[in-house]
Amino acid sequence: MTPKVSDALGHIERELVALWQPDESGTTKPHATTLNLLAVHGQREPSFFDTLEDVAARLGARTFVVCVDARLEPWALDGEVSAVCRLEPGSAREAVCAERVTLRFGTMAGKRAQSILDSLIESSLPTALYVGPGAPANVVDALAGSAGVIVMDSAELGLSRGARLASQTSAVVHDLAFVRTRRWREMLARVFDDPALLPALSQVTRVEIVHGTRADHAGQSAEAELLVAWLAARLGWSPGFEDARGSRVRVEVRDDPRPGVVPGCMLRVALAANHHDGELLARVERDADGEHVSWHVSAPGSEPQSRRFSIPKRDDAELVERAIRSFRTDSLLRQTLSFAEKWKNHG
């Protein structure tokens, strides 16, 4: 007989209370909780759990690790509670501890994810939703309503799914794939820093983006596609890539199977635009060392320019932590995702 969800929930609630009770010596764990972190996943991806471990420790969050387990009875709920503690530097003494609750839903019980989590989260604290690889859509959609911040990665979730999720929630949305394009967006914007080149911004004729091959995603790169969508949305192009004058912009996104690069990562962006009686040409490309990008611009009547910039080194844990701490407006990402969805549907 399948245990009742209410019984499993009651057991988890009792464990949460017992976690902070004094031990035999009368000592209690130092307890601090800053927010609720709901981490939903669907694959046993080690890197996701490594990132989650790091993020939860940095934030001191009451963390819920949520998945749907097809091995359970459809209406079953299974869970366990533990304390995750940080140690004082140079000692084995616990500095601060927070709760971790692992929840495994049966395929039907997942429909109740929202009501179950509502009874377990700290209602006085903000809630962040971290969407991991293979996260079940019905669970993510259910939990999105209670989140103030949602962190996803279109490189894993898929661009269309990410766009739909953003359109269905009022939470602040952060996309790690979009964050990873920041340096490339900055470099493209710098092309037009010179006021003399600004008129060319409305006369872009072609864009080429090259990225590392992703064997597990048919060679596609969400980062490359987000960069195209950002550029098109900012310049007011149609989903068919026509500019404000009705002129067609030639856009090419392709992969390069070169070895030694992160699958899907940006490798090269080239842009051309009409300028006076000639053509402005701009190129940003990742150097062979993988730690710098080279930037080149040439235009009629101007001296060619070349610069080299470092690529900031940030692991996913740092990106996720920064995103969760940020409640800034996400209008730029929403505009980009909205264009990406229209572009995909148009094609």
C-alpha positions as CSV (number, residue, x, y, z in Angstrom):
1,M,0.0,0.0,0.0
2,T,1.4,3.4,-0.9
3,P,2.0,5.6,2.1
4,K,-0.1,8.8,2.2
5,V,1.6,12.0,1.1
6,S,0.4,13.6,4.3
7,D,2.2,10.9,6.4
8,A,5.5,11.5,4.5
9,L,5.0,15.3,4.9
10,G,4.4,14.9,8.6
11,H,7.6,12.9,9.0
12,I,9.6,15.5,7.2
13,E,8.2,18.3,9.3
14,R,9.0,16.4,12.5
15,E,12.6,15.9,11.2
16,L,13.0,19.6,10.5
17,V,12.0,20.4,14.1
18,A,14.2,17.6,15.6
19,L,17.2,18.9,13.6
20,W,17.6,21.9,15.8
21,Q,17.0,20.2,19.2
22,P,19.9,20.0,21.7
23,D,22.0,16.8,21.6
24,E,22.8,14.7,24.7
25,S,25.3,17.4,25.9
26,G,22.8,20.2,25.5
27,T,24.5,21.6,22.4
28,T,22.5,22.9,19.5
29,K,23.7,23.5,16.0
30,P,24.2,27.1,15.0
31,H,21.2,27.8,12.8
32,A,20.9,30.5,10.1
33,T,18.5,30.5,7.1
34,T,18.5,33.4,4.7
35,L,16.2,32.2,2.0
36,N,14.3,29.2,0.5
37,L,16.2,27.6,-2.4
38,L,14.1,25.2,-4.5
39,A,16.4,23.2,-6.8
40,V,14.5,21.0,-9.3
41,H,16.4,18.5,-11.4
42,G,15.7,15.5,-13.6
43,Q,19.1,14.0,-14.3
44,R,21.8,12.8,-12.0
45,E,24.2,15.4,-13.3
46,P,27.2,15.6,-10.9
47,S,28.1,19.2,-11.9
48,F,24.6,20.4,-11.0
49,F,24.9,18.9,-7.5
50,D,28.4,20.3,-7.1
51,T,27.1,23.8,-8.0
52,L,24.1,23.4,-5.7
53,E,26.3,22.4,-2.8
54,D,28.5,25.4,-3.3
55,V,25.6,27.9,-3.7
56,A,23.6,26.6,-0.7
57,A,26.7,26.9,1.5
58,R,27.4,30.5,0.3
59,L,23.8,31.6,0.8
60,G,22.9,29.7,4.0
61,A,19.6,28.7,2.4
62,R,17.0,26.2,3.4
63,T,17.5,24.0,0.4
64,F,14.9,21.7,-1.2
65,V,16.3,19.2,-3.8
66,V,13.3,18.2,-5.8
67,C,12.8,15.5,-8.5
68,V,10.2,13.1,-9.9
69,D,11.2,9.5,-9.4
70,A,9.5,7.1,-11.8
71,R,10.5,4.2,-9.5
72,L,8.1,5.4,-6.8
73,E,4.4,4.7,-6.7
74,P,2.6,7.4,-8.8
75,W,1.2,9.2,-5.7
76,A,4.1,8.6,-3.4
77,L,6.3,11.2,-1.7
78,D,9.7,10.3,-0.2
79,G,12.0,12.6,1.6
80,E,14.8,13.1,4.0
81,V,16.2,15.9,6.0
82,S,19.8,16.8,6.9
83,A,21.8,19.8,8.1
84,V,24.5,21.3,5.9
85,C,27.1,23.2,8.0
86,R,30.0,25.5,7.2
87,L,33.0,25.2,9.5
88,E,34.9,28.0,11.1
89,P,38.2,28.6,9.2
90,G,41.0,26.4,10.5
91,S,38.8,24.4,12.8
92,A,36.3,21.5,12.9
93,R,33.7,23.7,14.7
94,E,30.4,24.4,13.0
95,A,30.0,28.1,12.2
96,V,26.5,28.0,10.8
97,C,24.1,25.3,9.6
98,A,21.1,25.3,7.3
99,E,18.5,22.6,6.3
100,R,18.5,20.5,3.3
101,V,15.4,18.6,2.3
102,T,15.4,16.0,-0.4
103,L,12.0,15.4,-2.0
104,R,11.3,12.6,-4.5
105,F,7.8,12.7,-6.0
106,G,5.9,9.9,-7.8
107,T,4.8,10.9,-11.2
108,M,1.4,11.9,-10.1
109,A,2.4,13.4,-6.7
110,G,4.5,15.9,-8.6
111,K,1.3,17.8,-9.3
112,R,1.1,18.7,-5.6
113,A,4.6,20.1,-5.5
114,Q,3.4,23.6,-4.8
115,S,1.1,22.8,-1.9
116,I,3.7,20.4,-0.4
117,L,6.5,23.0,-0.6
118,D,4.2,25.7,0.8
119,S,4.1,23.8,4.1
120,L,7.8,23.4,4.3
121,I,9.3,26.7,3.2
122,E,10.0,29.6,5.5
123,S,7.2,31.9,4.5
124,S,8.9,35.0,6.0
125,L,11.9,34.5,3.7
126,P,12.3,35.1,-0.1
127,T,12.2,32.0,-2.4
128,A,14.5,31.3,-5.3
129,L,13.9,28.6,-7.9
130,Y,17.0,27.0,-9.5
131,V,16.1,24.9,-12.6
132,G,18.5,22.1,-13.2
133,P,19.1,19.7,-16.1
134,G,16.1,17.7,-17.1
135,A,13.8,19.4,-14.5
136,P,10.2,18.2,-15.0
137,A,8.2,21.0,-16.6
138,N,5.1,20.4,-14.6
139,V,7.0,20.7,-11.3
140,V,8.9,23.8,-12.4
141,D,5.7,25.5,-13.6
142,A,4.0,24.7,-10.3
143,L,6.8,26.1,-8.2
144,A,7.5,29.2,-10.4
145,G,4.5,30.9,-8.9
146,S,6.0,31.0,-5.4
147,A,9.4,32.2,-6.4
148,G,10.7,35.7,-6.4
149,V,13.7,34.8,-8.5
150,I,14.1,32.0,-11.0
151,V,17.6,30.9,-12.2
152,M,17.6,28.7,-15.3
153,D,20.1,27.8,-18.1
154,S,18.8,27.8,-21.6
155,A,21.8,25.7,-22.6
156,E,20.3,22.8,-20.7
157,L,16.6,23.8,-20.6
158,G,16.3,24.7,-24.2
159,L,15.6,28.2,-25.6
160,S,11.9,27.7,-26.3
161,R,11.2,26.2,-22.9
162,G,13.1,29.0,-21.3
163,A,11.1,31.6,-23.2
164,R,7.8,30.0,-22.2
165,L,8.8,29.8,-18.6
166,A,9.8,33.5,-18.5
167,S,6.5,34.5,-20.2
168,Q,4.5,32.6,-17.6
169,T,5.9,34.1,-14.4
170,S,6.2,37.5,-12.7
171,A,9.4,36.4,-10.9
172,V,12.7,38.0,-11.8
173,V,14.3,35.6,-14.3
174,H,18.0,35.0,-14.8
175,D,19.4,32.8,-17.6
176,L,22.9,31.6,-17.1
177,A,23.3,31.1,-20.9
178,F,22.5,34.8,-21.3
179,V,24.9,35.8,-18.5
180,R,27.7,33.9,-20.3
181,T,27.2,36.1,-23.4
182,R,27.7,39.3,-21.4
183,R,31.3,39.9,-22.6
184,W,30.3,39.3,-26.2
185,R,27.4,41.7,-25.9
186,E,29.7,44.3,-24.4
187,M,32.2,43.8,-27.2
188,L,29.6,44.3,-29.9
189,A,28.3,47.4,-28.3
190,R,31.8,48.9,-28.2
191,V,31.9,48.7,-32.0
192,F,29.6,51.7,-32.0
193,D,31.2,53.7,-29.2
194,D,32.6,56.1,-31.7
195,P,29.8,58.6,-32.5
196,A,30.9,58.7,-36.1
197,L,30.0,55.0,-36.5
198,L,26.5,55.2,-34.9
199,P,24.7,55.7,-38.2
200,A,25.9,52.2,-39.3
201,L,24.0,50.7,-36.4
202,S,20.8,51.0,-38.3
203,Q,22.3,49.5,-41.5
204,V,23.7,46.2,-40.4
205,T,23.8,43.9,-43.4
206,R,25.1,40.6,-42.0
207,V,26.0,38.8,-38.8
208,E,28.0,35.6,-38.4
209,I,28.2,33.7,-35.1
210,V,30.4,30.6,-34.6
211,H,30.2,28.4,-31.5
212,G,31.7,25.1,-30.3
213,T,29.8,22.0,-31.3
214,R,27.5,20.4,-28.7
215,A,27.2,16.8,-29.6
216,D,24.4,16.3,-27.1
217,H,22.3,19.1,-28.5
218,A,22.6,18.5,-32.3
219,G,25.4,21.0,-32.4
220,Q,23.2,23.9,-31.2
221,S,24.2,26.6,-28.8
222,A,21.7,28.6,-26.7
223,E,24.4,31.2,-26.1
224,A,24.8,31.9,-29.8
225,E,21.1,32.0,-30.4
226,L,20.6,34.3,-27.4
227,L,23.2,36.7,-28.8
228,V,21.4,36.8,-32.1
229,A,18.1,37.4,-30.4
230,W,19.6,40.2,-28.2
231,L,21.1,42.0,-31.2
232,A,17.9,41.7,-33.2
233,A,15.6,42.8,-30.4
234,R,17.8,45.8,-29.6
235,L,18.0,46.9,-33.2
236,G,14.3,46.4,-33.9
237,W,14.5,43.7,-36.5
238,S,11.6,41.5,-37.4
239,P,11.6,37.7,-36.6
240,G,12.5,37.2,-40.3
241,F,15.6,39.5,-39.8
242,E,14.4,42.6,-41.6
243,D,15.6,45.9,-40.2
244,A,13.4,49.0,-39.7
245,R,13.8,50.0,-43.3
246,G,12.6,46.5,-44.5
247,S,16.1,45.5,-45.7
248,R,17.0,41.9,-45.1
249,V,19.9,41.1,-42.6
250,R,21.8,38.0,-43.4
251,V,22.3,36.0,-40.2
252,E,24.3,32.8,-40.0
253,V,24.8,30.7,-36.9
254,R,27.1,27.7,-37.2
255,D,29.2,25.4,-35.1
256,D,32.9,24.6,-35.2
257,P,33.9,21.1,-34.0
258,R,37.4,22.4,-32.9
259,P,38.8,20.4,-30.0
260,G,39.6,21.8,-26.6
261,V,36.7,24.2,-26.2
262,V,33.6,24.0,-24.0
263,P,30.7,22.6,-26.1
264,G,28.4,25.4,-27.2
265,C,30.7,28.2,-26.1
266,M,31.1,31.4,-28.2
267,L,34.0,31.4,-30.6
268,R,33.6,34.2,-33.1
269,V,31.2,37.0,-34.0
270,A,31.5,39.0,-37.2
271,L,29.3,41.9,-38.2
272,A,29.1,44.1,-41.3
273,A,27.2,47.3,-41.9
274,N,26.9,50.0,-44.6
275,H,28.8,53.1,-43.6
276,H,29.1,56.2,-45.9
277,D,30.5,54.9,-49.2
278,G,31.9,51.7,-47.8
279,E,31.4,49.0,-45.2
280,L,32.1,48.8,-41.5
281,L,33.5,45.4,-40.5
282,A,33.7,44.2,-36.9
283,R,35.0,40.9,-35.5
284,V,35.2,39.5,-32.0
285,E,36.9,36.1,-31.5
286,R,38.0,33.9,-28.7
287,D,41.8,33.6,-28.6
288,A,43.5,30.2,-28.6
289,D,44.3,30.5,-24.9
290,G,40.5,30.6,-24.1
291,E,41.1,33.4,-21.7
292,H,40.9,36.4,-24.0
293,V,38.9,37.8,-26.8
294,S,40.3,39.9,-29.7
295,W,38.3,42.8,-31.0
296,H,38.8,44.3,-34.4
297,V,36.9,47.2,-36.2
298,S,37.5,48.8,-39.5
299,A,35.4,51.5,-41.2
300,P,35.8,54.0,-44.1
301,G,37.4,57.2,-42.9
302,S,38.6,55.7,-39.6
303,E,41.7,54.1,-38.5
304,P,41.4,50.3,-37.9
305,Q,41.2,49.4,-34.3
306,S,42.3,46.2,-32.5
307,R,42.1,45.4,-28.8
308,R,42.4,42.4,-26.6
309,F,40.3,41.8,-23.5
310,S,40.3,39.1,-20.8
311,I,37.3,36.8,-20.3
312,P,36.2,36.9,-16.6
313,K,36.6,33.5,-15.0
314,R,33.4,32.7,-13.1
315,D,32.2,29.2,-12.3
316,D,28.5,28.3,-12.4
317,A,28.2,28.5,-8.6
318,E,29.3,32.1,-8.6
319,L,26.9,32.9,-11.5
320,V,24.0,31.2,-9.7
321,E,24.7,32.9,-6.4
322,R,24.9,36.4,-8.0
323,A,21.7,35.7,-9.9
324,I,19.8,34.7,-6.7
325,R,21.0,37.7,-4.8
326,S,19.9,40.0,-7.7
327,F,16.3,41.2,-7.8
328,R,17.1,43.8,-10.5
329,T,14.7,44.1,-13.5
330,D,15.1,41.4,-16.2
331,S,13.5,43.3,-19.0
332,L,16.5,42.9,-21.3
333,L,16.5,39.1,-20.9
334,R,12.7,39.0,-21.4
335,Q,12.9,41.0,-24.6
336,T,15.6,38.7,-25.9
337,L,13.7,35.5,-25.0
338,S,10.5,36.9,-26.5
339,F,12.4,37.6,-29.8
340,A,14.0,34.2,-29.8
341,E,10.6,32.5,-29.4
342,K,9.1,34.6,-32.3
343,W,12.2,33.8,-34.4
344,K,11.9,30.1,-33.8
345,N,8.2,30.1,-34.6
346,H,8.8,32.2,-37.7
347,G,11.4,29.9,-39.2
